[in-house]
């Protein structure tokens, strides 16, 4: 089965589902990914927020069907 990066939906998604999707893709706990994103955002003076929002528009949701 081919791995695909998708945003999570439901209980796993806290805000747009990016960290949950990255956690599934890299076989990590989504909480660890959220902590890493928060720390990286803090130390990059907030510039990661723009990248996060761009990823939210680029990465499809889990239930999306791409033809």
Secondary structure, 3 states (H helix, E strand, C coil): CCCCCCECCHHHCCCCCHHHHHHHHCCCCHHHHHHHHHHHHHHCCCCHHHHHHHHHHHCCECCCCCC
